[in-house]
Amino acid sequence: MAASLLSLVVPAYKQEKTITQDIKSLDSVLSLLPLRHEIIVVVDGFVDDTFRKAEKFKSNQIKIIGYKKNKGKGFAIKTGVAAAKGDIIGFIDSGMDLDPAEVSIMLSIMEWNKADIVVGSKLHPDSRVNYPASRKILSWGYRVIIKTLFRLNVKDTQVGLKLFKGKVAKDVFSRIIVKTFAFDVEVLAVAKLLNYNKIHEAPIKLNFRQGSVTSSNFWKIAFRMMWDTLAIFYRLRIKNYYKK
């Protein structure tokens, strides 16, 4: 492994029940890899006991960042990337619905293909996914929209597990402004604009444990995702914002 340090950002919001096990599991898995690692937990708002529990693990290898007001997953990850020092920088959702052991496979894919970015994909033939029907419907519709608007060469943009070469992450994330639902699309659209086109998909193991989306939340999420996505398209194609 040419890289010497992997930085993995963990955005955490209302994870007081899982954050202790999240950090332990992630640190245990990453310790098996043939490179050093740092875990950067970004607590996205002091709304429960997540920050206090996470801070118990603070060390040279485990960084804990937090701020009072909830600002969204995109903001949390951008904050973590800014603090990261790795040759490879990535992020994984807290709650461990995603199996962190897949990071090893993603690193291998990155090395074999000299990839700029490796994204976890629910649609990879080797993925094992336990996912509610409501989420599948939302994901399918969103994929159609993304393909139409951005022509991304990625089947699944939304999985919360992605790795980037360090310099790619720093360049791309410095330009990101979406804080919530369409964050992943903005990241990949900006990467394409900056000619970071070596993007590969990797298998994941996903056991979605947070229950189905309610009817009211389904439409709220769908609207917000569409609004943010159209805003990205406007900045990308009309204002040329991201090249500034």
Disulfide bonds with the S-S distance in Angstrom:
none
